[in-house]
Amino acid sequence: MATGARWNKLHQTRCTAKCKYLIFSADHLRPSIQDEFTGEQLDLADLEVSASLSSRILEWNDAYQPIIPVVRVERERLATHIDSLDALGLTLARDLEGAMSDVSKVKYYSEGRHKLLNPP
């Protein structure tokens, strides 16, 4: 399996019109939407998504803000709340993927769990 720069080169040569992979997560100040292969940060305002979806993403990111600076022990106490935020984050990632015609996949990274999560 190819990794790193070699994978990026293979990915770029094999891509057709719809071949963009993003990682979506909550972050300080604004949601993080990053191209998985180039590392480029994308601005939600520049994406072709509805005002409704954009608003839902911003509200979710605001709700996630108190979790981001919390230490690990405290995160364990807040596990139910984190799980709830992550369930909504996974839904938003799926909606984001469906809203953009030039995107193949949107992965979700949990700031509360510090790992990529897969949809159930």
Secondary structure, DSSP 8 states (H G I E B T S, - for coil): ---HHHHHHHHHHH--SS--EEEEE--SSS-EEEETTT--EE-GGGS---HHHHHHHHHHHHHHTTTTT--HHHHHHTHHHHHHHHHHHHHHHHHHHHH-TT-SEEEEEETTTTEEE---
